[in-house]
Amino acid sequence: MASPTPPTHPAASADDTTTIPLGQYLWARIRQLGTRSVIGVPGDFNLHFLDHIALVPGLRFVGAGNELNAAYAADGYARAASSASSDSSASPPGVLVTTHGVGELSALNGVAGAHAEHIAVVHVVGQTPRALQRSRACIHHGLSSEAPGPDHQVYAGMSEKVRIAAAKLWDVDDAPTEIDRVLAACVRGRRPVYVFLPLDLSMERVPRALLERPLDLAPPEGDAAAAAAMLDEAANAILELLGKAKKAAVFVDVLTARHGGAGAARRLIRRLGLPVFSSNMGKAIVDETDPLFVGCLNGRMGRAGVFERLQEADLVILLGDLPGDTNTGFFSRGLGDERTVFVGPFDVRINDKTYAPCPLAPLLTRLLALIPPTYTPPTPAFTPLAPAPPSPTPAPTAPLAQAHLWPLIAAQLLKPHDIVLAETGTASFGLADTLFPPHVQWHAQSYYGSIGWATGAAAGAGVAVQDGLALPQAEGGSPLVAEGRVVLVTGDGSFQLAMQEVGTMVKHGLPVVIVLVNNGGYTIERIIHGAGQAYNDINPAAYAHLLPLFRHPAPSSHYRRCSTFGELSAALKEIEAATAAATQEPSAAQETQDAGAGTERPEGARQQNVQLLELITDKLDVPWRLMETIKSIGPHKVAELEREGFAV
């Protein structure tokens, strides 16, 4: 598509250093939030202000295979940066850029997932020039051609339900303030915002001095004394209940991390000395090697004895609840109001009383401060849970089976500081029961559940690692480790929706290990309905050709295909050796690919070639947790599974 006529804009003299283009102002503000990469797809209504990225030191453009994957990648970037931060309420957002209409709508599903799961994403949309909008010109990417011509703003309304703020920029005098407003809303609310930027407006100039104004990321002004009093009232109410409880416990769910409370939650748990549980989505927020950790639950589904221990509690402090069906075992947690304190992102609920506003992270910090020095954990203690028996080692010639596959992956592949992204399906259910090493991030889009998300998000997480934003942070904000690694675990059905992002991973040398479970289609759908139906089959792919397709520099040594446990054990040892020996400097080919202003990797960025591990499993083989979840639907479902050939 030919680019529209370059917009007219006020000229700047060669020695004008007091003003900058509005596009540069936008990118500079985004860089001030800590973001180092803008992920997107170029289009004729954003090309001119994409040039402005190169004018901002420390910021680069990372192209994606399509706009939906770019949205997934921005989501993954924000997740990785947020989980690594000691204060994720101020962690950098993911940033996505698309063009008017076709681009922004292609990204909409990915942005909706970020909204559903409380992910901070800024979506910048390049719009048609204002003169064309005023005249309702039938410019390409329009939605109608009838008189009086298309409304160019029609697309902006389509994203209204999946954003918490939007800046529909039109006047250059107001634009900087509007940009600042929505960026602050994104950081505070941890959900997507939109910036709609007409192409000609991006070239108009604003005072450079505006960048010296600090971005105001604090909550909106109100009665500070009343807000502090509300925090104290809620914290004291919780402490009073703790003082009366005989068997108290803490249950950590995913919104704890999404709203900046992970660090405070860990400190609070250590101070209280109480047993701690996690949800599927909240897995790994707390250290799973800690003696206080009991287990991970999806409603009633979990390791033997974990649900029963939770039911022993006469008080449960539930942090950051996301009460979706796939995160609660179809609402089977058994946490009634009478024994549960619900600490949400912005309020606290105890029985029929709600304390608000009461943001999660400040509440946990205040609660920790108010615990008296004489506090000791209530007695009697919980009945100790016996350690899980070691998983039996299958014979080397035994075919891969999910019952033994996931413990092996967790024990022999995962390392401290890995970032694990699991696709909705057998991967997220299978890994939930395994114990992770310390300081591992876990991300699964289990609530929104858009298959293909994990592959795009893994690319974004890899970019965040390369940007130095996905490293565990000490309390003072400095990195605890020098580097990290992304482990993508996905199925073949989901992978085929987004596998062009392997090209992004290869191009930028992202440190990603892809574990691809090839079970001949949509096994997660087969167990729900239609196990033998053709609609749950996919066209088989020759994945051995994928790395060469994207011109991986060493494809044969970075691809492994396993159908037995002996082959898998050997492959995992090879991956460990390859990770340790990862190239420290970009190759010449890599530097050539990345050459150009605004596209290079950050200085000192790690180069590690993508590794692909293909695992062959039976199409009706599922993790036990997934099987038990589906069986809980009722006896009729169990009978159906037996008829279709599942081992129930």
C-alpha positions in Angstrom: 0.0 0.0 0.0 1.5 3.4 -1.0 2.1 5.8 1.8 -0.2 8.8 2.0 1.3 12.2 1.1 3.6 13.2 4.0 1.8 15.5 6.3 2.6 19.2 6.5 3.9 20.4 9.8 5.6 23.4 11.3 9.2 23.5 10.1 12.0 23.6 12.5 15.2 25.4 11.9 18.4 23.5 12.0 19.4 24.9 15.3 16.0 24.5 17.0 16.7 22.5 20.1 13.8 23.9 22.2 11.1 21.9 20.4 10.6 18.3 19.4 8.0 16.4 17.3 5.0 15.2 19.2 5.9 11.6 18.2 9.3 12.0 19.8 7.6 13.3 22.9 5.4 10.3 23.1 8.3 7.8 22.8 10.4 9.8 25.2 7.7 9.6 27.8 7.3 5.9 27.3 11.1 5.5 27.7 10.8 7.4 31.0 8.5 4.7 32.3 11.3 2.2 31.9 10.2 0.6 28.6 13.1 -0.1 26.2 11.3 -1.7 23.3 8.3 -0.8 21.2 6.7 -3.9 19.6 4.6 -3.6 16.5 4.0 -3.7 12.8 4.7 -0.7 10.5 1.9 0.7 8.5 1.5 3.8 6.3 -0.2 5.8 9.1 2.5 5.2 11.6 5.7 5.2 9.5 6.6 8.8 10.1 6.5 8.7 13.9 8.2 5.3 14.0 11.2 7.3 12.7 11.0 9.2 16.0 11.9 6.1 18.0 15.4 6.4 16.8 15.6 9.9 18.4 15.0 8.5 21.9 18.2 7.0 23.5 17.7 3.6 24.8 14.5 2.8 22.9 14.2 0.5 19.9 11.5 -0.9 17.6 11.0 -4.7 17.5 8.8 -5.9 14.6 6.4 -8.8 15.0 5.0 -11.2 12.4 1.5 -9.7 12.7 -0.5 -7.3 14.9 -2.1 -10.0 17.0 1.2 -11.5 17.9 2.6 -8.0 18.6 -0.2 -7.5 21.1 0.6 -10.9 22.7 4.3 -9.9 22.8 3.6 -6.5 24.5 1.5 -8.5 27.0 4.4 -10.9 27.6 6.9 -8.0 27.9 4.8 -6.4 30.6 4.3 -9.6 32.5 8.0 -10.5 32.6 9.0 -7.0 33.7 6.2 -6.8 36.3 7.0 -10.1 37.9 10.7 -9.3 38.1 10.2 -6.0 39.8 10.2 -5.6 43.6 7.4 -3.0 43.0 5.5 -4.1 39.9 2.9 -1.3 40.5 5.5 0.9 38.8 7.0 -1.6 36.4 7.3 -0.7 32.7 4.3 -1.4 30.5 4.4 -3.3 27.3 4.1 -1.0 24.3 2.4 -1.9 21.0 2.1 0.2 17.8 -0.2 -0.5 14.9 -1.8 1.4 12.0 -5.3 2.7 11.6 -8.1 0.2 11.3 -6.7 -3.0 9.9 -3.8 -3.0 12.3 -5.5 -1.9 15.4 -8.4 -4.4 14.9 -6.0 -7.3 14.3 -4.4 -6.5 17.7 -7.7 -6.2 19.5 -8.0 -9.8 20.7 -4.5 -9.6 22.3 -5.3 -6.3 24.0 -8.6 -7.8 25.3 -6.6 -10.6 26.9 -4.3 -8.0 28.6 -7.4 -6.2 29.9 -9.0 -9.4 31.3 -5.8 -10.4 33.1 -4.7 -7.0 34.4 -1.7 -6.4 32.2 -0.3 -2.9 31.6 -0.1 -2.3 27.8 0.0 0.9 25.8 -1.4 0.6 22.3 -0.3 3.4 20.0 -2.5 3.7 16.9 -1.4 5.7 13.9 -4.5 7.4 12.5 -5.2 9.1 9.1 -4.2 12.8 8.9 -6.7 15.2 10.3 -7.6 16.9 7.0 -8.7 13.5 5.6 -10.7 12.8 8.7 -12.5 16.2 8.5 -13.4 15.6 4.8 -14.4 12.0 5.5 -12.2 11.0 2.6 -12.6 7.4 1.3 -9.0 6.7 2.2 -7.8 3.0 2.3 -8.5 1.0 5.5 -11.9 2.8 5.7 -15.1 0.9 6.8 -17.6 2.4 4.3 -17.7 4.2 1.0 -21.2 5.6 1.0 -22.0 9.3 1.3 -21.1 11.3 3.4 -17.9 9.1 3.6 -16.4 7.0 6.3 -16.0 8.1 9.9 -12.3 7.6 10.5 -12.8 7.5 14.3 -15.2 4.5 14.1 -12.4 2.1 15.0 -11.5 4.0 18.2 -14.8 3.2 19.6 -14.4 -0.6 19.1 -11.7 -0.8 21.7 -13.6 1.1 24.4 -14.5 -2.0 26.4 -10.9 -3.3 26.6 -9.1 -0.2 27.8 -9.2 1.9 30.9 -8.2 5.2 29.3 -7.6 6.7 25.8 -6.0 9.8 24.4 -7.7 10.8 21.1 -5.2 13.3 20.1 -6.2 16.2 17.9 -4.8 19.5 19.2 -1.0 19.8 19.7 -1.4 22.1 22.7 -3.4 19.5 24.6 -1.6 16.4 23.3 1.3 16.2 25.8 -1.0 16.5 28.8 -3.3 13.8 27.3 -0.3 11.5 26.7 0.8 11.9 30.2 -2.7 11.2 31.6 -3.1 7.9 29.8 0.4 6.7 30.5 -0.1 7.3 34.2 -3.5 5.6 34.1 -1.9 2.5 32.6 0.8 2.3 35.2 -1.6 2.8 38.1 -4.4 0.6 36.8 -2.3 -2.2 35.3 -4.6 -2.5 32.3 -4.4 -1.3 28.6 -4.7 2.2 27.4 -4.8 3.7 23.9 -3.1 6.6 22.2 -4.7 7.6 18.9 -2.2 9.7 17.0 -3.1 11.3 13.6 -0.1 11.1 11.3 0.2 14.8 10.6 -0.2 15.7 14.3 2.8 13.4 15.2 5.0 15.8 13.2 3.9 19.0 15.0 6.3 20.3 17.6 6.0 20.7 21.3 8.4 22.3 23.8 11.3 19.9 24.7 11.1 21.3 28.3 7.9 19.4 28.8 9.9 16.2 29.1 11.5 17.6 32.3 8.1 17.5 34.1 8.0 14.3 36.2 5.2 11.9 35.2 2.7 11.8 38.0 2.2 8.1 38.7 0.7 8.6 42.1 -3.0 7.8 42.7 -5.4 10.7 42.0 -5.4 13.3 44.8 -7.9 12.8 47.6 -8.1 13.0 51.3 -4.7 11.5 52.3 -5.7 11.2 55.9 -8.9 9.4 55.1 -7.0 7.0 52.8 -4.4 6.2 55.5 -7.2 5.7 58.0 -8.9 3.2 55.7 -5.7 1.2 55.3 -5.3 1.2 59.1 -8.9 0.1 59.6 -8.7 -2.8 57.1 -5.3 -3.9 58.4 -6.5 -3.9 62.1 -9.6 -5.8 61.1 -7.4 -8.5 59.6 -5.1 -8.6 62.5 -8.0 -9.0 64.9 -9.2 -12.0 62.9 -5.7 -13.4 62.9 -5.6 -13.1 66.7 -8.8 -15.1 67.1 -8.0 -17.8 64.5 -6.6 -21.2 65.5 -5.6 -22.4 62.0 -5.0 -19.4 59.7 -3.6 -19.7 56.2 -2.7 -17.5 53.3 -3.9 -18.2 49.7 -2.0 -16.3 47.0 -3.6 -15.6 43.6 -2.3 -14.0 40.5 -3.6 -10.4 41.0 -1.2 -10.1 43.9 1.7 -9.9 41.5 -0.2 -7.9 38.8 -0.9 -5.1 41.2 2.5 -4.8 42.8 2.0 -6.9 45.9 4.3 -9.9 45.3 7.2 -8.7 47.3 5.1 -7.4 50.2 3.1 -10.7 50.2 6.3 -12.8 50.5 7.5 -10.6 53.4 4.1 -10.8 55.1 4.0 -14.6 54.8 7.4 -15.0 56.3 6.5 -12.7 59.2 3.2 -14.5 59.9 4.7 -17.9 59.5 1.4 -19.3 58.2 0.9 -22.1 55.7 0.6 -20.7 52.2 -1.3 -22.0 49.1 -1.4 -20.7 45.5 -3.8 -20.9 42.6 -2.9 -22.2 39.2 -2.4 -18.7 37.9 -0.7 -17.6 41.1 1.9 -20.3 40.9 5.5 -19.4 41.8 4.6 -16.0 43.3 5.8 -17.6 46.6 8.9 -19.8 46.7 7.7 -23.4 46.3 10.7 -24.7 48.1 9.8 -22.8 51.2 8.6 -25.1 54.1 5.5 -22.9 54.5 4.3 -23.7 51.0 1.7 -26.4 51.0 0.7 -26.6 47.3 -0.9 -25.3 44.2 -4.7 -25.7 43.8 -7.2 -25.4 41.0 -10.3 -25.6 43.2 -10.4 -29.1 44.6 -7.7 -30.2 42.2 -4.2 -30.4 43.5 -1.6 -32.8 45.0 -3.1 -35.3 47.4 -3.9 -33.6 50.8 -3.5 -30.0 49.7 -7.2 -29.2 49.3 -7.9 -31.0 52.7 -5.3 -28.9 54.4 -7.0 -25.7 53.0 -10.3 -26.9 54.4 -8.7 -27.3 57.9 -8.2 -23.5 58.0 -10.6 -21.5 60.1 -9.3 -18.3 58.5 -8.0 -17.8 54.9 -6.4 -14.5 53.8 -7.0 -14.6 50.0 -4.7 -12.2 48.2 -5.3 -11.0 44.7 -8.2 -13.3 43.8 -9.0 -13.9 40.1 -12.1 -16.1 40.5 -12.4 -17.5 37.0 -13.6 -21.0 36.4 -10.3 -22.2 35.0 -8.5 -20.8 38.1 -10.9 -22.2 40.7 -11.6 -25.7 39.4 -15.1 -24.6 38.3 -15.6 -22.7 41.5 -14.8 -25.6 43.8 -12.3 -23.8 46.2 -14.8 -24.0 49.1 -13.7 -20.6 50.4 -16.9 -19.2 51.9 -17.3 -15.6 53.1 -17.5 -16.7 56.7 -13.8 -17.7 56.9 -12.2 -15.7 54.1 -10.7 -12.3 54.0 -10.7 -11.1 50.3 -7.8 -8.7 49.6 -8.4 -7.4 46.1 -6.5 -5.0 43.9 -8.3 -2.0 45.3 -10.4 -3.1 48.3 -10.7 -5.6 51.2 -13.9 -7.5 51.9 -14.6 -9.2 55.2 -18.0 -10.8 55.4 -20.5 -8.1 54.3 -18.1 -5.2 54.9 -16.0 -3.6 52.2 -13.0 -1.4 52.9 -12.3 0.9 50.0 -10.2 2.4 48.6 -7.7 0.0 49.9 -5.0 -0.8 47.3 -3.4 -4.2 47.7 0.3 -3.4 47.9 0.0 -0.5 50.4 -2.4 -2.6 52.5 0.1 -5.5 52.7 2.8 -3.1 53.6 0.7 -1.5 56.3 -0.4 -4.9 57.7 3.2 -5.9 58.0 4.0 -2.7 59.9 1.2 -3.2 62.3 2.0 -6.8 63.3 3.0 -6.5 67.0 6.6 -7.6 67.9 5.1 -10.2 70.3 3.1 -11.9 67.5 3.6 -15.7 67.1 1.8 -17.9 64.6 -1.5 -19.4 66.1 -1.5 -22.9 67.3 -2.1 -25.8 66.8 -0.3 -26.0 63.6 -1.6 -27.6 60.4 -1.3 -31.4 60.0 2.0 -31.7 58.2 1.7 -32.8 54.5 4.0 -35.6 53.6 6.4 -34.9 50.8 5.2 -36.1 47.4 6.7 -39.4 46.5 9.3 -39.2 43.8 8.0 -39.8 40.3 9.0 -43.2 39.1 11.6 -43.2 36.3 10.2 -44.6 33.1 12.2 -47.0 31.0 14.4 -45.2 28.4 12.4 -46.9 25.6 9.0 -46.0 27.1 7.0 -43.6 25.0 6.5 -40.2 26.4 3.4 -39.9 28.6 2.1 -36.9 30.4 2.0 -38.6 33.8 5.8 -38.6 33.9 6.6 -35.9 31.4 5.9 -32.8 33.4 7.9 -33.7 36.6 10.9 -34.5 34.3 10.6 -31.1 32.6 10.4 -29.2 35.9 13.3 -31.1 37.5 15.7 -31.3 34.6 14.9 -28.3 32.4 13.8 -25.5 34.6 16.5 -23.4 36.4 16.3 -20.5 38.9 15.4 -17.2 37.2 13.7 -18.9 34.2 10.5 -17.3 32.9 8.0 -20.0 32.1 5.1 -19.3 29.7 2.6 -22.1 29.4 -0.1 -22.2 26.8 -3.7 -22.9 27.8 -4.2 -26.6 27.6 -2.1 -29.7 28.7 0.9 -27.5 29.3 -0.6 -25.2 31.9 -2.4 -28.1 33.6 0.6 -30.5 33.5 3.2 -28.1 35.0 0.9 -26.8 37.7 1.6 -29.8 39.9 5.3 -29.7 39.7 7.6 -27.9 42.1 9.6 -25.0 40.6 13.0 -23.9 41.6 13.2 -20.5 43.4 12.9 -17.2 41.5 11.0 -18.8 38.6 8.3 -16.7 36.9 5.1 -18.5 35.8 2.7 -17.0 33.3 -0.4 -18.7 31.9 -3.3 -16.9 30.3 -5.7 -19.4 31.9 -8.6 -16.9 32.4 -8.8 -15.3 28.9 -7.5 -18.4 27.3 -6.6 -17.2 23.7 -4.6 -20.1 22.2 -1.5 -18.9 20.5 -0.9 -16.3 23.2 2.0 -18.1 24.8 4.2 -18.0 21.7 3.8 -14.3 21.1 4.1 -13.6 24.8 7.3 -15.6 24.9 8.8 -13.4 22.2 7.9 -10.3 24.3 9.3 -11.9 27.5 12.5 -12.6 25.6 12.7 -9.0 24.5 12.2 -7.9 28.2 15.0 -10.2 29.2 17.3 -8.7 26.5 16.3 -5.3 27.7 17.3 -6.2 31.3 13.8 -5.8 32.6 12.9 -9.4 33.4 15.6 -10.0 36.0 14.6 -10.6 39.6 15.1 -7.4 41.6 16.4 -6.9 45.1 14.5 -4.6 47.4 16.6 -1.7 46.3 15.8 -2.3 42.7 19.1 -3.8 41.5 19.1 -7.1 39.5 19.8 -10.2 41.6 21.2 -12.1 38.5 22.9 -11.1 35.3 20.7 -12.9 32.9 17.5 -15.0 32.4 15.9 -17.4 30.0 12.4 -17.9 28.6 10.9 -21.4 28.5 7.8 -21.6 26.3 5.7 -24.7 26.8 3.0 -25.1 24.2 1.0 -27.5 22.1 1.1 -28.0 18.4 -2.4 -26.7 17.8 -1.7 -23.4 19.7 1.7 -23.1 18.2 0.5 -23.1 14.6 -1.5 -20.0 15.3 1.5 -17.9 16.2 4.7 -19.7 15.2 5.9 -16.9 12.9 7.1 -15.3 16.1 9.9 -17.8 16.1 11.3 -15.6 13.3 11.3 -12.7 15.8 13.1 -14.8 18.3 15.7 -15.8 15.8 16.2 -12.4 14.4 16.9 -10.8 17.8 18.7 -13.7 19.3 16.2 -14.1 22.1 17.0 -16.6 24.9 14.0 -18.9 24.4 13.7 -22.6 24.8 10.5 -23.9 23.1 9.0 -27.1 24.4 6.5 -28.2 21.8 4.1 -30.9 22.8 3.0 -32.5 19.5 -0.1 -34.5 20.2 -1.8 -34.3 16.8 -4.1 -31.4 17.3 -6.3 -29.8 20.0 -6.2 -32.3 22.9 -7.6 -29.7 25.3 -10.7 -29.5 23.0 -10.8 -33.3 22.5 -11.3 -33.9 26.2 -14.0 -31.2 26.4 -16.0 -32.5 23.4 -15.5 -34.4 20.1 -12.4 -36.4 20.7 -12.6 -38.1 17.4 -14.0 -35.2 15.3 -12.1 -33.8 12.4 -12.4 -30.3 13.7 -10.0 -31.1 16.6 -7.3 -32.3 14.1 -4.7 -30.0 12.6 -2.4 -30.4 9.5 0.8 -32.1 10.8 3.9 -29.9 10.3 7.5 -30.8 9.8 8.9 -28.8 12.7 12.4 -29.8 11.9 12.2 -27.3 9.1 11.1 -24.4 11.2 14.4 -23.1 12.4 16.0 -23.3 8.9 12.9 -21.5 7.5 13.7 -18.5 9.7 17.4 -18.8 9.0 18.5 -19.8 12.4 22.3 -19.8 12.4 22.7 -23.3 13.7 19.3 -25.1 13.2 20.4 -28.7 13.2 22.0 -28.5 16.7 19.1 -26.5 18.2 16.3 -28.8 17.2 15.5 -32.1 18.9 12.6 -34.5 18.5 11.8 -37.0 21.2 9.2 -39.8 21.4 10.7 -41.8 24.3 11.9 -40.9 27.8 15.5 -41.9 26.9 15.5 -39.4 24.0 14.1 -36.7 26.2 16.7 -37.2 29.0 19.5 -36.9 26.4 17.9 -33.9 24.8 17.5 -32.1 28.2 21.2 -32.6 28.9 22.1 -31.2 25.5 19.9 -28.2 26.1 21.6 -27.5 29.5 25.0 -27.7 27.8 23.9 -25.4 25.0 22.5 -22.9 27.4 25.7 -22.8 29.3 27.7 -22.3 26.1 25.4 -19.7 24.7 27.1 -17.2 22.4 28.1 -14.1 24.4 28.3 -11.7 21.4 25.9 -11.2 18.5 27.0 -12.9 15.3 27.9 -10.9 12.2 24.7 -12.0 10.5 22.7 -11.0 13.6 24.3 -7.5 13.6 23.5 -7.1 9.9 19.8 -8.1 10.5 19.5 -5.6 13.4 21.4 -2.8 11.8 19.6 0.5 11.6 18.6 3.3 13.9 16.1 2.3 16.5 16.3 -1.4 15.9 19.5 -2.6 17.5 19.7 -4.6 20.7 20.6 -2.8 23.9 24.2 -2.4 24.6 25.6 -5.5 26.3 22.5 -7.6 25.5 22.8 -11.3 25.6 22.8 -13.4 22.4 21.4 -16.9 22.7 19.9 -18.9 19.8 16.4 -20.2 20.0 16.2 -23.9 20.9 13.2 -26.1 19.8 12.3 -29.4 21.6 9.5 -31.3 20.0 7.8 -34.0 22.2 5.6 -36.6 20.7 2.6 -37.7 22.8 -0.7 -39.5 22.2 -3.6 -37.3 21.2 -5.8 -38.7 24.1 -3.1 -38.4 26.8 -3.7 -35.6 29.3 -2.4 -34.5 32.7 -4.3 -36.0 35.6 -5.3 -32.5 36.8 -7.0 -31.7 33.5 -8.7 -35.1 33.6 -10.0 -34.6 37.2 -11.2 -31.1 36.3 -13.2 -32.3 33.3 -14.5 -35.3 35.3 -15.9 -32.9 37.9 -18.5 -31.9 35.4 -20.4 -35.0 36.3 -21.0 -38.8 35.8 -22.3 -38.2 32.3 -19.0 -36.6 31.3 -17.0 -39.5 32.8 -19.1 -42.0 30.7 -18.5 -39.9 27.6 -14.7 -39.8 28.2 -14.7 -43.6 28.6 -16.6 -44.0 25.3 -14.2 -41.8 23.5 -11.1 -43.7 24.6 -9.6 -41.6 27.4 -8.0 -43.4 30.4 -10.2 -42.1 33.2 
